[in-house]
């Protein structure tokens, strides 16, 4: 009998799109998880996956969106002056609700847990019942990308601010636990002296430290860090390049899982 598999998807900016490459590799390997979790863009992918969408359908969803930067690069210097996130007002939530084939947690093909964060208390909030849409919108409320989301009187934001890859929330629900942690390259040679990129780098470093600390306290059987070159967290328009860049790592990841299952 195959072991019960749980997969947690992270990635709070455009790098989270790399998760689609991992779904595609899992499909090719004939591997299906028994439970998934996600936060940030990882929550979007995890929810689509649990709702029965294929990697190709996820790619189609991305191709249907005219992301800022598709025709010219996003001017990061202007992001700091915006009242709302760069993707607010694009109708993404409505489009997501329209394409998602299953919209409530208890009807999904396999269980899903979505991690968000309480904006005021910085406590983790985990959704696993009710409407999938508000849960995912809360989890993907990435500072600078989407404004915070209010659900039942609580203001919520991107769960990766306190738990970058929420593998711990499904540890007790599976025998083999895998975590996918897409990251952008924050190496010293990519250092930028400007304030906003420096803040983003500091945020990425903080999330990396949080994930490492969480890994020390919760056993993960396969922890996958894929570092993406030459992108920023705002480069959603480069979704095809991001998926292609993660393809080789995703294939190796699927092979490691096959050995453990």
Phi, psi and omega in degrees: 000133180292148179284153180285127186251132173239140180229131176251132182250126177247195180103100188264001176230206180302333179300336179295342177297336178302336179302332180297324177298325180287322175299317179298318179293322178296319177299314181296328181273356180072028181256131176235130178286160176263340177202147178225159175220161178193159172214163184060216176295333175301329177291324178298312180295315181299319180293318177298318180298311181294335180276001175095006179284140178276168177299324180293324176292324176295318178297319178300320177301316179293321182292336181281351185257132177269078183295147171302136183101352180293326182256331175209152184301148175293134178277095185300330182297338180269345184298323183296340182266356183284142176283326180243178178286161184294338180255001173297146176083000180273353182076021183295319182297317180295318179295320179298314179299324182291319185274339182290119186288333178234129192246000177234147188300317188284001177249001181294160182292329173212156186301147181227137172236128184247125182261126174233181179226138175291120186299326185271321185258347183063025175271150179286140175236124182246122177263133172212010176220163176084211185279128181291324186305303180299326179297312181291320178299324177293315183294334183260015177282066184286126179307127181093339181256307175232147174286159179303158183242137177259127178229120180051042176083359179252130178273126187238155177218177179316120181294340181291348176298333179237343179210087190301326177222103191282056180290331183296334184285348178239009182302320182281354184258003183210162177266323176247122183244127178239145178231135179245120188234082179290136183225153172268161184280111179249031180292158184304326182293344178263014182299137175240134181280353184281151190297309186295312176300325179294322177296320178295321178295320178296319178297317179297319180295320179296317180294324178297317179295319178299316180296318179297318179294319178296323180294330179291332184259353182220120183293126175241129184284322177224111177252115186254110173256117177246120183262124183258129182271152168061031172226161171244173181293348181262000187275053180297332180294343181266029185303321181294318179295321181295315180296318179296320182295332182267356188299314183295315178297321180296321178297317179294322178300314180298321179295322178295321179295320180301325179291331183271339185271000000 
